[in-house]
Amino acid sequence: MKTPDYLKPKSFSLNLTPMIDVVFLLIIFFIVSSNLIQQDISVPVDLPEAETAKVTGEPETRKMTINIPQSGTILVGTQLVDRNQLRELLIQQRQMGGEKMELRIRTNKSVPFGEIAPILVFAADCGIWNVSFAVTEKHSSVRQ
């Protein structure tokens, strides 16, 4: 007598190909996004020191970083721009970011304020009021 087919043990196999594809896509995504995050702070700038600091930024806030190295040139991220291009970029970013637009300025401590003041005026003209300066924490040396 022949045994029925439903009583025979069946082989079981697991197809891992889709899972491997997803893992590789996630790896690529994180590599690319970490590169973009580092791009804003890749310009070497000797930041000024501050005794107090406040961490800013909300996750849903649109952010724009302006770098001003010792030479006084204006870089948005790593892209060199002049003052007219900067004004246009600020207008575009403000339109996309809305009320929660945040402007972060990273400047060398030797750059005079007269070079930074027009950027603040541009931001105010565009309606960007959330402006912060990147600084390093000043370590006070306490002697006893």
C-alpha positions in Angstrom: 0.0 0.0 0.0 1.3 3.4 -0.9 1.4 6.2 1.8 -0.5 9.3 1.0 1.5 12.4 -0.1 0.4 14.6 2.7 2.1 12.3 5.2 5.5 12.6 3.6 7.9 15.2 5.0 8.2 18.2 2.7 11.4 20.1 2.2 11.6 23.6 3.6 13.7 26.3 2.0 14.0 30.0 2.8 14.7 32.5 0.1 17.1 35.1 1.5 17.7 37.1 -1.7 15.1 39.8 -1.0 16.4 40.2 2.6 20.0 40.6 1.3 18.9 43.2 -1.2 17.2 45.2 1.5 20.3 45.0 3.7 22.6 46.3 0.9 20.2 49.1 0.1 20.2 50.2 3.8 24.0 50.1 3.9 24.2 52.3 0.8 21.6 54.7 2.2 23.5 55.2 5.5 26.8 55.6 3.7 25.4 58.3 1.4 23.5 60.1 4.1 26.5 60.2 6.5 28.6 61.7 3.7 25.9 64.5 3.2 25.8 65.2 6.9 29.6 65.6 7.1 29.6 67.9 4.0 28.3 70.9 6.0 31.2 70.8 8.5 33.9 69.7 6.2 35.3 73.2 5.7 38.1 73.7 8.2 37.1 76.7 10.4 38.7 77.8 13.7 35.5 78.4 15.6 35.3 81.0 18.4 34.9 79.9 22.0 31.9 80.5 24.2 31.4 79.9 27.9 27.8 78.9 27.6 26.3 76.8 24.8 22.8 75.7 23.8 22.1 72.8 21.5 19.7 74.0 18.8 17.6 72.5 16.1 14.4 70.5 15.9 14.1 67.4 13.8 11.5 68.9 11.5 13.5 72.2 11.1 15.0 72.9 7.7 18.6 73.9 8.2 21.2 75.8 6.1 24.8 76.0 7.1 27.0 78.9 6.0 30.8 78.5 6.4 33.1 81.5 6.4 36.8 80.4 6.6 39.7 82.8 7.5 39.8 84.0 3.9 36.4 85.6 4.3 34.8 83.7 1.4 31.2 82.5 1.8 30.5 78.8 1.4 27.0 77.3 1.6 28.0 73.8 2.7 31.0 73.4 0.5 29.7 75.5 -2.5 31.4 78.9 -3.0 28.8 81.7 -3.4 28.9 85.4 -3.7 26.6 87.8 -1.8 23.9 87.9 -4.5 23.8 84.2 -4.8 23.6 83.9 -1.1 20.5 86.2 -1.0 18.8 84.1 -3.6 19.6 80.8 -1.7 18.3 82.3 1.5 15.0 83.3 -0.3 14.7 79.8 -1.8 15.5 78.0 1.5 13.0 80.2 3.4 10.3 79.4 0.9 10.9 75.7 1.3 11.5 75.8 5.1 8.7 78.1 6.1 8.6 79.6 9.6 10.9 77.0 11.1 13.9 77.7 8.8 17.2 77.6 10.7 20.4 79.3 9.6 23.7 78.1 11.1 26.8 80.2 10.6 30.2 78.7 11.1 32.9 81.4 10.9 36.5 81.6 11.7 37.1 83.6 14.9 39.5 86.0 13.1 36.8 87.0 10.5 35.6 90.6 11.5 31.9 91.0 12.3 31.6 93.5 9.4 31.9 90.5 7.0 29.1 88.6 8.9 26.7 91.5 9.4 25.4 91.5 5.8 24.5 87.8 6.1 22.4 88.6 9.1 20.7 91.4 7.3 20.0 89.1 4.3 18.5 86.6 6.7 16.3 89.2 8.4 15.1 90.5 5.0 14.2 87.0 4.0 12.3 86.4 7.2 14.8 83.9 8.7 14.9 84.7 12.4 16.4 81.5 13.8 20.1 82.2 13.3 22.8 80.5 15.4 26.6 80.6 15.4 28.7 77.5 15.8 31.2 77.8 18.6 33.4 75.6 20.6 33.0 75.3 24.4 35.5 77.4 26.3 37.2 75.3 29.0 37.9 77.5 32.0 41.0 76.5 33.8 40.3 76.7 37.5 43.4 77.1 39.6 43.4 76.3 43.3 
